Amino acid sequence: DLHSFPTRRSSDLGNLQTLPLHHSGPLGGILEESERHQIVEMRLRAGNEIPPYQSPATIILITLSGSAEIHSSVDGSTATLLPDRIISLAPLETHSIRATADNTHIIAIKSGPTT
């Protein structure tokens, strides 16, 4: 269930913020964070795994390069993250991510309460 994001009028662009990618950490890091959203960059190599995780927020995963498998503990399903796909996870959906290619670059956007 995707959240709709408010559209900005051109007069609102004074608050536009550019977030640089390629965080200094070896696996990525938090790019932006507030009470209502969090943007996380993940840079993974084949075989790297993000252990089972859940959040009270909706999570949207966008793959910029490479590929990974996401496993949902809710129903046991597995989906492939590729650059042409966006995957949305419901709040409190436990999931894990395992990179299947080197240079896998994923952006996770958490929308809603993040703690």
Secondary structure, DSSP 8 states (H G I E B T S, - for coil): ---------GGGGGG-----SS-SSTTEEEEEE-SSEEEEEEEE-TT-EEEEE--SSEEEEEEEES-EEEEETTT--EEEE-TT-EEEE-TT--EEEEE-STTEEEEEEEES---
